[in-house]
């Protein structure tokens, strides 16, 4: 097993090989008992608490930026019509997801679970 300094961020805490982590897993989750499984060895793991907090913080910042700029521009361009309100909400949701996954991938670390 490789030493801790040489491991990639997405390596399994059990076997050291890549776990096959999807980007969707980096989004904030309300499931505190979530257990993910390594595709290489079958070991159980989850994101560290620091990674989960970074994901939530990134999502909130991304949502704030999306509401402050593109949402207002879209609403003004569409003169407040329902279609443009829906489009603005989609842009805000995308801003949340992109910022959340980006910050979580920067702070990525995995913890072994029993």
C-alpha positions in Angstrom: 0.0 0.0 0.0 1.4 3.5 -0.9 2.4 5.8 1.9 -0.1 8.6 2.8 2.0 11.3 1.3 2.0 9.8 -2.2 -1.7 8.9 -2.3 -4.1 10.7 -4.6 -7.0 12.5 -3.1 -9.5 10.0 -4.4 -7.6 6.9 -3.3 -9.2 4.3 -1.1 -8.2 4.6 2.6 -8.1 0.7 2.6 -6.3 -0.3 -0.6 -4.9 3.0 -1.9 -6.3 2.6 -5.4 -8.8 5.0 -7.0 -12.3 4.5 -5.6 -14.3 5.5 -8.7 -15.8 8.6 -7.0 -18.5 10.4 -9.1 -18.8 14.2 -9.1 -22.4 13.9 -7.8 -21.0 12.4 -4.6 -19.3 15.7 -3.8 -22.7 17.5 -3.5 -23.9 18.2 0.1 -26.0 15.4 1.5 -28.3 15.3 4.6 -27.4 11.6 5.0 -25.0 11.4 7.9 -24.8 7.7 7.8 -23.9 7.5 4.1 -21.4 4.7 3.3 -19.7 4.6 -0.1 -18.0 1.5 -1.5 -14.6 1.3 -3.2 -15.0 -0.2 -6.7 -11.5 -1.8 -6.4 -11.5 -3.6 -3.0 -15.1 -3.2 -1.7 -14.0 -1.3 1.4 -16.3 1.3 2.9 -15.5 5.0 3.1 -17.1 8.4 3.1 -16.0 12.0 2.5 -14.2 13.7 5.4 -16.1 16.3 7.4 -13.8 19.0 6.1 -14.7 18.0 2.5 -18.5 18.0 3.4 -18.2 21.5 5.0 -16.2 22.8 2.0 -18.9 21.4 -0.3 -21.7 23.3 1.6 -19.7 26.5 1.8 -18.9 26.4 -1.9 -22.5 25.8 -2.7 -23.7 28.8 -0.6 -21.1 31.1 -2.2 -21.9 29.9 -5.7 -25.6 30.4 -5.1 -25.0 33.9 -3.7 -22.9 34.9 -6.7 -25.5 33.4 -9.1 -28.4 35.3 -7.4 -26.4 38.6 -7.3 -25.4 38.6 -10.9 -26.9 36.3 -13.6 -30.3 35.9 -11.9 -30.9 39.6 -11.8 -29.8 40.0 -15.3 -32.0 37.2 -16.6 -35.1 38.6 -14.7 -34.5 42.1 -16.1 -34.0 40.8 -19.6 -37.2 38.8 -19.5 -39.2 41.6 -17.7 -40.1 39.2 -14.9 -41.9 36.6 -17.0 -42.4 33.1 -15.6 -40.2 31.5 -18.2 -37.3 33.8 -17.3 -37.9 33.2 -13.5 -37.6 29.5 -14.2 -34.5 30.0 -16.3 -33.0 32.2 -13.5 -33.8 29.5 -10.9 -32.0 26.9 -13.1 -28.9 29.2 -13.3 -28.9 29.6 -9.5 -29.1 25.8 -9.0 -26.3 25.2 -11.5 -24.2 27.9 -9.7 -24.7 26.0 -6.4 -23.8 22.6 -7.9 -20.7 23.8 -9.8 -19.2 25.8 -6.9 -20.1 23.0 -4.4 -18.4 20.3 -6.5 -15.4 22.5 -7.2 -14.6 23.4 -3.6 -15.3 19.9 -2.4 -12.9 18.5 -5.0 -10.2 20.9 -3.8 -10.7 19.8 -0.2 -11.2 16.1 -1.0 -10.2 13.6 1.5 -11.7 10.2 2.3 -12.2 8.5 5.6 -12.5 4.7 6.2 -15.9 3.5 7.5 -16.5 0.2 9.3 
